[in-house]
């Protein structure tokens, strides 16, 4: 059985206000290579919390090697308070990939942990569910006790539904005891292009074109990270083509997608 790999945050939920404090420190001369006491003073975060919030920022793709990642630099420059829907989607993208980031995905995404299982296996099969239903299915996959699984998965649910977290992207919504998918508020096409470019680099690196069918069925690909069915991806590809991010060859099958970007972060407009 797989391991949840969801203890990086301790017992602290995702709060963008706290992550913003970590980003501010990471942007300073020493970055996060400072003493614990100095980081506590700079961020106003307690001894137990400062390292855990840093872990959230790392998992969300905003911190790397104790400084701002290239994506983190863009976010800090344009959205220091982390209020943008675009920032929510960027953080969701990296959180969904687990602790291995954009490494080659395994045959079973659950091997990358509970977050990856939730986004890429559970949600595509459950458009509406309760927490008990999530616990039942998750307990069949991971080796931890049900009590631990339930506690850890609550942090994922909270990350998508709490207003201080990623709720604005509506990747997951809540109605009483029910959680629903399929009501997403998508980011702008440039961020979608960034996602596509990063996933292309991971799975199709060096390819001048890729079959549209392969992209729609891409494991841990663009459709699933956006919370949509594979067949719904075509509309987004059409939008990306209209913005000059890709070209499509659809005159005769097999249909193909051709990249028209340079470096992902230059076209992301985060």
Secondary structure, DSSP 4 states (H G I P E B T S, - for coil): -B-----TTTT----HHHHHHHHHHHTSTTTT-S-HHHHHHHH---HHHHHHHHHHHHHTTSEETTEE-HHHHHHHHH-TT---HHHHHHHHHHHHTGGGTTSPPPSSGGGG-HHHHIIIIIHHH-SEE-HHHHHHHHHTTB-S-HHHHHHHHHHHHHHHHSTTTTGGG-SSEEETTEEE-S------HHHHHHHHHHHHHHHSTT-S-EEHHHHHT-TT-HHHHTT--GGGHHHHHHHHHHTTSEEEE-SSSSPEEEE--SSGGGS---
